[in-house]
Amino acid sequence: MAALPEEIIKQKIIDQLTWDDSVNANDVQVEVQESTVQLKGTVPNYTAKLAAERDALNVPGVMNLESFLKVEFPPRITLPDDAEISRNIKSMLTLNTRVNAINIDVTTSDGIVTLSGTADSYWEKYEAEDVANTALGVVEVINKIVAKPVKSVIDKEIEADIKKAYERSSLIDESKIEVYVKNGVAHLTGVAENALIKNEAFNKALYTTGVVDVIDEITIA
């Protein structure tokens, strides 16, 4: 009997998780139903959780992901308390030359980190999140940073810049994605063939000068 599409997708995800050395796949369970993937089990750190979710989304045929993965640090590791986690992340942000961390605040409760304050650009918001993700003791990051670009750009120029970036991309079919910008907020709609293309479209908007937020409503089909 031929394998069901769900079984094929499941095996590809398992193979991907096993291949990825940054993910300890031994304690990760994969379930697939109608192109929706559920990840369950435990991972040894927060970056492994993010990597597992990314790996699953990048497998062809996956349209939705529900992650129930929990971070369980190895018992041999001495974890910092919440106050120390916050101090460590603030120090890491200060040392990061890509982020102006002067107006970014960090608070931690039970390993859950909240980033707040303002950043000079929208992409710096996510750069700060990437930094926080790697700190020891973190089990989740909530990003409430607000982008307040130093340079003001009119909406039409932002919109045109995003569309030109799509045209330069070897992955994106710009005829399938619509871009509308209002008050610096980029609204993305349309269809992408897979998560990789959807992420590419988001990232092109993310790094465009003048963008203060991105509302990504692109669907995968």
N, C-alpha and C positions, 0 to 999 in steps of 0.2 A: 504493500500500500504506500502510495506517495505521501510524503510528509506534508502536513498542513502548512499554509503560509505562516501561521503563528509559531509553529514549531521551528521553522527555518529562521524566523526573526529571533526567536529565543536563543537558538544555538549560536547565531552570529553575535548576539549581545554577550553571551557567556564567553565565547572565544575572544571577544574584544576586551572584556574585563580581565580575563586570564592573561592576555598579552600585555596589558598595561601594568607595568611594574610599580606604578604609583598607587595602584589599588590592590588591596588584599582581598581577592575575590572569594576566598574560602568560606566566608561567612555572609556572602551576598546571595540572596535568592531572587530569581527572575521569573515573573509571570507576564504573559502576553495574552491579551484578548482584544480582538478587532483593532489592531494597530495601536492599542494603548498598552504601555509597559508599566508594570509595577516593580519597583526595587524594594526589597525588604532585607532585614538583617542588620549587621553591624559593620562598621569600618573603624580603623584605628585612629583616624584624625579627620578634621573637617575638610582638608584639601582632598583627601581620598574620597570623601562623600561627593564633592563637586566633580571630581574626575570621573567617578562611576556614572553620575548623572549625564555628564557630557558624552561619555563613551556610548551610553545607551541611545541618546538622542541622535548621534551621528550615524547610527546603523540604518541603512535604507529600509523603508517600510514603516519606521516608527513615526507616528504623528503626534502622540501625546505621551507624557511621562508623569507618573505619580510616584514620588519618592517617599518611602517610609524608613529610610536608612537612619540609624542612630549611631552617634559617635561614642565609642567606648575605648578610652585610652588604655594602653597596656598597663598592667598593675605595677610594672617596674619603674614607670615614669612618675616623678614627683611633679605634680601640677602646681602652677602658681595660683594664688587666690584672685578674686575678681579685681581688686585694686591693682595688683601687680600686672594682670593682663592688660588693663587699661593703660598703665604706665608704659608697658612694653610696646604696645601698639602706637601710642603717641610718639615714643622715641623712634620707632621704625618709620613713621610718617615724616617726622622731622628730618631724618637722614635720607629720605627718598627725594632725589633731586627733581623728580617729575611732578611732585605734589607740593603746593603751597599749603602747608598744614596749619598755618597760624590761626585760621578761623574754623578749624575742624575740632569738634569735641568727641571724646570717647568715653562711654560708660559701659560697665559690664555687670551682669546679674546672672549668677549660676552658669557662667560660661557663655551666655548670650550677649554679644557685643552690639551696641547701638552707636552708629556714627551719625552725628548731627552737625549743624553749622552750615557754612558756605564754602564753595570751591570756586576758583576762578574760571573753570570751564566744565562742561558736562562730563567729558571723558575723565577728568581728575576725580570726579565722584566715584567712578568705577575703579580707577587706579588705587584710590584709598581703600576701597573694599577688597581689592586683590591683596593689598598689604595686610589688612586685618585678617583675611582668611588664613594666612600662614602662621599666625601667632599661636604658640603653645597654649593649650587650655581652651581654645575657642571651639564651641559646638554649633554656633550659628552667628551670622552677621546680619543685622538689620540696618539698611542704609537709608538714612533720612537727610542726607546732605542735599542742599539746594544749590544748583549752579547759578552763579551770578557773573556772567562773562565780563571781563574787563573791556572788551571791544564790543560795541553795539553794532549789529548787522540787521538790515531790514529783512523781513520775512521772504520776499521774493528772491533776494540774493542767496539766502540760506537754502531755499527750495531748489534754486538753479544749481548750486554747488553740490547738493546731494545727488541730483539727477545726473550731473556730469561724472560724479564719482561712480555711480552705477554703470554708466556707459563705459568707463575705463575698466570695470571689473570683468574678469574672464568667467566668473561664476554666475553673475546676475543677468537675467533677461529683463531689461528695464521696461519692456512693453507689458510685463505682467505685474509690475509693482507701481502703485500710485503714491505720490508724495504730496502732502499738503502741510504748510507751515503757517502757524498763527501765534503771534506773540513769542516767537522763538521755540515753540513746541512743535516738533515734527511728528506728523501723523502718517504712519505707514500702513497701507492696505494692499490687498492683492493676494497672489498665490506664489508659493515657492515649492520646488520639487522635493526639497528635503530640508532638514534642520540646518545643515551646513550653509545653504544658500540663504535661509532665513536669518541666520546669525551674521552672515556677511552683510546683508542689507541693513541690519541693525547697527553693526559696527561702523559702516560708512556714514550713517547719520550721526552716530555717537561722536565721531572725531571731526565733524564739520563745525567750523567756526561760527559762533553765534547761537548754537543750539543750547537750550536750557533744559529740555526734556524730550524724550522719545516715547510716543505711544505706538507700540508695535502690535498691529492687528493683522499681520500677514498670516495666512493659513497655509498649511502644508497639504498638498494634494498630489 
